[in-house]
Amino acid sequence: MTYDLLIKNGTCYTGDKKDGVKKDVAVLDGKIVCLGAFENAEAARVIDATGMAVAPGFIDTHSHSDLVALVQPTIDNKITQGITLELIGQDGMSVVPMALEHVAAWKRTMYGWRATTK
């Protein structure tokens, strides 16, 4: 089988509080499909993770990314940190959901940016 991505030689952590285990991670169609040792596997992209930790993602339990999402919907700063799930609105307020006609005014008020509804 040919995988889309193969992450080799990393120390895998699964979130079960156990010590990490050196394994390869095979990804197909955006999903982890197998963990193990893949000596002869083929992949479109191979990452050598020797000396690095590999984890399926991290949860940010106190996020204010709902403010950032109005300006940068992809919230790249969180993705590049490995955060795959965020909890918002835990302070009792959130800007989401917001009617489209209020978005530009919110951006101007919060950020002082010249904003449109796009």
N, CA, C and O of each residue as an XYZ file, in Angstrom:
472
protein
N       0.837     -1.175      0.000
C       0.000      0.000      0.000
C       0.886      1.243      0.000
O       1.943      1.273      0.630
N       0.433      2.260     -0.715
C       1.126      3.547     -0.729
C       0.337      4.533      0.120
O      -0.860      4.730     -0.087
N       1.023      5.148      1.075
C       0.394      6.120      1.968
C       0.625      7.530      1.442
O       1.518      7.761      0.627
N      -0.182      8.462      1.911
C       0.023      9.871      1.567
C       1.208     10.436      2.340
O       1.988     11.230      1.813
N       1.331     10.016      3.594
C       2.370     10.524      4.482
C       2.841      9.408      5.398
O       2.039      8.625      5.906
N       4.128      9.346      5.599
C       4.715      8.393      6.534
C       5.667      9.179      7.444
O       6.633      9.780      6.973
N       5.385      9.168      8.739
C       6.244      9.823      9.723
C       7.040      8.717     10.390
O       6.476      7.873     11.087
N       8.344      8.717     10.180
C       9.180      7.605     10.620
C      10.053      7.988     11.816
O      10.497      9.128     11.953
N      10.280      6.992     12.674
C      11.264      7.053     13.760
C      10.939      8.037     14.877
O      11.828      8.386     15.654
N       9.708      8.490     14.979
C       9.347      9.425     16.041
C       8.921      8.693     17.302
O       8.600      7.505     17.262
N       8.919      9.406     18.418
C       8.393      8.872     19.671
C       6.931      9.287     19.748
O       6.619     10.472     19.863
N       6.040      8.310     19.685
C       4.604      8.568     19.612
C       3.977      8.651     20.998
O       4.229      7.821     21.872
N       3.159      9.672     21.167
C       2.379      9.864     22.389
C       0.913      9.894     21.987
O       0.526     10.610     21.063
N       0.106      9.115     22.684
C      -1.301      9.000     22.307
C      -2.251      9.688     23.271
O      -3.461      9.675     23.048
N      -1.738     10.288     24.334
C      -2.594     10.980     25.285
C      -3.116     10.104     26.399
O      -3.951     10.544     27.189
N      -2.642      8.871     26.482
C      -3.109      7.960     27.529
C      -2.218      7.992     28.776
O      -2.328      7.120     29.638
N      -1.342      8.988     28.874
C      -0.436      9.206     30.007
C       0.675      8.174     30.109
O       1.418      8.169     31.091
N       0.804      7.307     29.125
C       1.886      6.331     29.098
C       3.110      6.942     28.437
O       3.017      7.941     27.725
N       4.253      6.329     28.683
C       5.475      6.790     28.031
C       5.349      6.652     26.520
O       4.641      5.779     26.019
N       6.042      7.523     25.810
C       6.037      7.454     24.360
C       6.721      6.197     23.861
O       7.584      5.635     24.535
N       6.328      5.764     22.679
C       6.867      4.554     22.062
C       7.357      4.925     20.667
O       6.680      5.642     19.929
N       8.546      4.427     20.315
C       9.082      4.698     18.991
C       8.303      3.898     17.956
O       8.326      2.667     17.964
N       7.608      4.612     17.061
C       6.803      3.979     16.017
C       6.763      4.878     14.802
O       7.046      6.074     14.873
N       6.407      4.272     13.692
C       6.147      5.016     12.479
C       4.635      5.253     12.405
O       3.851      4.457     12.923
N       4.238      6.334     11.768
C       2.823      6.687     11.636
C       2.495      6.802     10.158
O       3.138      7.554      9.425
N       1.489      6.051      9.725
C       1.057      6.077      8.330
C      -0.249      6.855      8.227
O      -1.185      6.622      8.991
N      -0.302      7.791      7.265
C      -1.475      8.635      7.066
C      -1.986      8.444      5.641
O      -1.215      8.448      4.682
N      -3.298      8.277      5.525
C      -3.938      8.124      4.221
C      -5.243      8.909      4.241
O      -6.042      8.767      5.167
N      -5.459      9.725      3.238
C      -6.666     10.550      3.132
C      -6.897     11.400      4.377
O      -8.035     11.567      4.817
N      -5.806     11.942      4.948
C      -5.915     12.841      6.088
C      -6.156     12.172      7.420
O      -6.429     12.853      8.409
N      -6.062     10.852      7.473
C      -6.312     10.128      8.724
C      -5.151      9.199      9.050
O      -4.539      8.609      8.159
N      -4.856      9.077     10.348
C      -3.865      8.093     10.783
C      -4.495      6.724     10.596
O      -5.543      6.436     11.174
N      -3.860      5.877      9.790
C      -4.434      4.569      9.494
C      -3.672      3.424     10.136
O      -4.209      2.325     10.275
N      -2.416      3.669     10.533
C      -1.642      2.570     11.089
C      -0.428      3.095     11.849
O       0.193      4.079     11.447
N      -0.103      2.427     12.946
C       1.119      2.685     13.707
C       1.938      1.410     13.688
O       1.380      0.315     13.758
N       3.231      1.533     13.596
C       4.073      0.343     13.601
C       5.443      0.643     13.050
O       5.934      1.769     13.136
N       6.057     -0.381     12.481
C       7.361     -0.242     11.836
C       7.151     -0.505     10.348
O       6.723     -1.595      9.968
N       7.442      0.466      9.517
C       7.216      0.350      8.086
C       8.547      0.442      7.356
O       8.941      1.511      6.888
N       9.221     -0.670      7.267
C      10.542     -0.700      6.635
C      10.472     -0.453      5.138
O      11.277      0.304      4.594
N       9.512     -1.088      4.464
C       9.465     -1.017      3.002
C       8.223     -0.306      2.471
O       7.904     -0.423      1.288
N       7.522      0.426      3.332
C       6.301      1.102      2.890
C       6.641      2.272      1.970
O       7.699      2.892      2.081
N       5.717      2.549      1.068
C       5.884      3.679      0.163
C       4.933      4.788      0.574
O       3.837      4.530      1.072
N       5.364      6.031      0.362
C       4.529      7.174      0.696
C       4.875      8.334     -0.222
O       6.012      8.467     -0.676
N       3.890      9.163     -0.488
C       4.112     10.352     -1.310
C       5.055     11.318     -0.606
O       5.822     12.031     -1.252
N       4.992     11.335      0.720
C       5.871     12.204      1.518
C       6.323     11.434      2.750
O       5.520     10.771      3.407
N       7.599     11.526      3.058
C       8.161     10.866      4.239
C       8.831     11.929      5.106
O       9.607     12.752      4.619
N       8.518     11.893      6.388
C       9.145     12.803      7.353
C       9.959     11.963      8.323
O       9.433     11.023      8.919
N      11.225     12.287      8.488
C      12.063     11.616      9.469
C      11.924     12.373     10.792
O      12.403     13.500     10.919
N      11.274     11.758     11.762
C      11.011     12.393     13.055
C      11.964     11.886     14.140
O      11.625     11.922     15.323
N      13.131     11.421     13.756
C      14.112     10.942     14.729
C      14.386     12.021     15.767
O      14.693     13.163     15.424
N      14.273     11.651     17.033
C      14.516     12.586     18.130
C      13.367     13.542     18.402
O      13.505     14.456     19.215
N      12.235     13.346     17.734
C      11.090     14.241     17.910
C       9.884     13.481     18.450
O       9.792     12.258     18.336
N       8.972     14.230     19.034
C       7.711     13.663     19.535
C       6.656     13.755     18.441
O       6.620     14.715     17.672
N       5.800     12.743     18.385
C       4.693     12.722     17.432
C       3.418     12.518     18.246
O       3.321     11.586     19.044
N       2.450     13.394     18.037
C       1.176     13.302     18.757
C       0.048     13.629     17.790
O       0.253     14.374     16.832
N      -1.151     13.077     18.030
C      -2.248     13.309     17.095
C      -2.819     14.718     17.128
O      -3.531     15.101     16.200
N      -2.537     15.495     18.152
C      -3.046     16.860     18.236
C      -3.180     17.269     19.687
O      -3.128     16.436     20.592
N      -3.353     18.553     19.895
C      -3.468     19.079     21.246
C      -4.752     19.885     21.367
O      -5.248     20.435     20.384
N      -5.282     19.950     22.580
C      -6.518     20.669     22.862
C      -6.180     21.925     23.654
O      -5.486     21.860     24.669
N      -6.671     23.062     23.188
C      -6.527     24.327     23.913
C      -7.850     24.553     24.639
O      -8.861     24.862     24.010
N      -7.842     24.400     25.951
C      -9.085     24.469     26.730
C      -9.482     25.880     27.136
O     -10.534     26.076     27.745
N      -8.659     26.859     26.809
C      -9.025     28.250     27.120
C      -8.540     29.141     25.984
O      -7.453     29.715     26.039
N      -9.354     29.239     24.982
C      -8.965     29.934     23.763
C      -9.849     31.148     23.533
O     -11.018     31.168     23.919
N      -9.279     32.147     22.906
C     -10.055     33.293     22.454
C      -9.934     33.425     20.940
O      -9.947     34.529     20.395
N      -9.818     32.296     20.282
C      -9.649     32.300     18.830
C     -10.893     32.743     18.089
O     -10.825     33.029     16.894
N     -12.034     32.807     18.770
C     -13.219     33.325     18.091
C     -12.992     34.766     17.656
O     -13.571     35.203     16.662
N     -12.167     35.507     18.376
C     -11.829     36.877     17.977
C     -10.927     36.876     16.745
O     -11.111     37.683     15.834
N      -9.966     35.978     16.720
C      -9.015     35.897     15.610
C      -9.694     35.377     14.340
O      -9.350     35.796     13.235
N     -10.643     34.481     14.497
C     -11.293     33.845     13.343
C     -11.988     34.841     12.435
O     -12.155     34.574     11.245
N     -12.397     35.985     12.969
C     -13.046     36.985     12.132
C     -12.074     37.591     11.118
O     -12.476     38.018     10.036
N     -10.808     37.619     11.480
C      -9.797     38.234     10.629
C      -8.981     37.187      9.882
O      -8.631     37.377      8.717
N      -8.680     36.081     10.559
C      -7.884     35.016      9.958
C      -8.591     33.683     10.214
O      -8.265     32.992     11.179
N      -9.548     33.313      9.367
C     -10.360     32.112      9.604
C      -9.573     30.815      9.775
O     -10.056     29.891     10.429
N      -8.379     30.727      9.204
C      -7.599     29.494      9.332
C      -6.849     29.407     10.659
O      -6.341     28.340     11.002
N      -6.769     30.484     11.399
C      -6.105     30.557     12.712
C      -4.770     29.811     12.680
O      -4.523     28.906     13.476
N      -3.925     30.216     11.739
C      -2.659     29.537     11.488
C      -1.759     29.408     12.712
O      -1.052     28.410     12.850
N      -1.773     30.401     13.603
C      -0.881     30.320     14.765
C      -1.199     29.116     15.637
O      -0.290     28.569     16.261
N      -2.424     28.689     15.705
C      -2.774     27.515     16.512
C      -2.423     26.218     15.776
O      -1.915     25.272     16.379
N      -2.694     26.183     14.485
C      -2.402     24.977     13.707
C      -0.909     24.679     13.714
O      -0.506     23.521     13.828
N      -0.086     25.717     13.593
C       1.359     25.492     13.570
C       1.898     25.031     14.923
O       3.026     24.544     15.002
N       1.113     25.177     15.979
C       1.493     24.672     17.300
C       0.967     23.250     17.539
O       1.243     22.651     18.578
N       0.213     22.716     16.580
C      -0.327     21.371     16.726
C      -1.681     21.320     17.412
O      -2.161     20.236     17.742
N      -2.299     22.456     17.632
C      -3.612     22.479     18.280
C      -4.661     22.128     17.243
O      -4.762     22.767     16.195
N      -5.448     21.090     17.554
C      -6.452     20.609     16.617
C      -7.870     20.789     17.132
O      -8.829     20.545     16.399
N      -8.018     21.217     18.395
C      -9.336     21.445     18.976
C      -9.226     22.591     19.969
O      -8.314     22.623     20.795
N     -10.160     23.530     19.885
C     -10.174     24.653     20.808
C     -11.557     24.790     21.432
O     -12.571     24.542     20.779
N     -11.588     25.184     22.691
C     -12.835     25.500     23.367
C     -12.921     27.015     23.456
O     -11.994     27.678     23.921
N     -14.049     27.554     23.005
C     -14.238     28.998     23.042
C     -15.497     29.324     23.833
O     -16.371     28.476     24.012
N     -15.575     30.550     24.296
C     -16.768     30.996     25.015
C     -16.811     30.560     26.465
O     -17.851     30.704     27.109
N     -15.738     30.041     26.995
C     -15.739     29.532     28.368
C     -15.770     30.638     29.413
O     -15.959     30.359     30.597
N     -15.588     31.887     28.998
C     -15.657     33.008     29.930
C     -17.066     33.583     30.025
O     -17.289     34.586     30.702
N     -18.006     32.949     29.348
C     -19.379     33.417     29.384
C     -19.724     34.400     28.275
O     -20.824     34.950     28.244
N     -18.781     34.618     27.367
C     -19.056     35.467     26.215
C     -18.260     34.953     25.025
O     -17.206     34.333     25.166
N     -18.797     35.230     23.869
C     -18.113     34.860     22.644
C     -18.678     35.693     21.509
O     -19.822     36.141     21.576
N     -17.897     35.901     20.485
C     -18.400     36.632     19.328
C     -19.049     35.685     18.322
O     -19.553     36.128     17.291
N     -19.040     34.423     18.607
C     -19.590     33.443     17.691
C     -20.793     32.770     18.346
O     -20.668     32.388     19.509
N     -21.911     32.598     17.720
C     -22.188     33.035     16.356
C     -22.508     34.527     16.325
O     -22.944     35.107     17.319
N     -22.284     35.121     15.179
C     -22.559     36.541     14.992
C     -23.212     36.720     13.627
O     -22.789     36.122     12.637
N     -24.239     37.542     13.591
C     -24.896     37.833     12.322
C     -23.901     38.537     11.404
O     -23.145     39.399     11.852
N     -23.900     38.183     10.155
C     -22.947     38.712      9.182
C     -22.928     40.241      9.143
O     -21.871     40.842      8.951
N     -24.073     40.863      9.322
C     -24.111     42.328      9.236
C     -23.395     43.025     10.393
O     -23.177     44.235     10.329
N     -23.023     42.295     11.448
C     -22.324     42.885     12.594
C     -20.806     42.665     12.563
O     -20.085     43.249     13.372
N     -20.324     41.845     11.656
C     -18.903     41.488     11.638
C     -17.997     42.694     11.412
O     -17.024     42.870     12.145
N     -18.290     43.521     10.425
C     -17.425     44.673     10.119
C     -17.341     45.627     11.306
O     -16.257     46.111     11.631
N     -18.462     45.900     11.952
C     -18.458     46.799     13.118
C     -17.650     46.198     14.259
O     -16.938     46.917     14.961
N     -17.752     44.898     14.449
C     -16.988     44.235     15.523
C     -15.485     44.343     15.256
O     -14.703     44.613     16.168
N     -15.094     44.134     14.019
C     -13.675     44.243     13.675
C     -13.163     45.651     13.949
O     -12.086     45.821     14.520
N     -13.932     46.665     13.543
C     -13.510     48.050     13.776
C     -13.421     48.354     15.267
O     -12.471     49.001     15.708
N     -14.377     47.906     16.033
C     -14.412     48.175     17.473
C     -13.272     47.475     18.198
O     -12.592     48.087     19.021
N     -13.059     46.207     17.902
C     -12.065     45.416     18.632
C     -10.642     45.666     18.153
O      -9.707     45.658     18.953
N     -10.475     45.885     16.870
C      -9.129     45.929     16.316
C      -8.758     47.257     15.685
O      -7.589     47.496     15.381
N      -9.742     48.126     15.484
C      -9.461     49.389     14.825
C      -9.135     49.219     13.351
O      -8.592     50.129     12.726
N      -9.463     48.060     12.792
C      -9.162     47.781     11.396
C     -10.257     48.312     10.499
O     -11.423     48.399     10.884
N      -9.855     48.661      9.307
C     -10.833     49.001      8.287
C     -11.363     47.677      7.769
O     -10.618     46.892      7.182
N     -12.630     47.430      7.980
C     -13.157     46.097      7.710
C     -14.373     46.151      6.782
O     -15.092     47.147      6.703
N     -14.561     45.050      6.098
C     -15.752     44.846      5.308
C     -16.443     43.608      5.857
O     -15.939     42.992      6.796
N     -17.546     43.242      5.314
C     -18.265     42.055      5.792
C     -17.726     40.779      5.195
O     -18.241     39.704      5.504
N     -16.705     40.847      4.345
C     -16.139     39.632      3.737
C     -15.204     38.957      4.692
O     -14.629     37.919      4.363
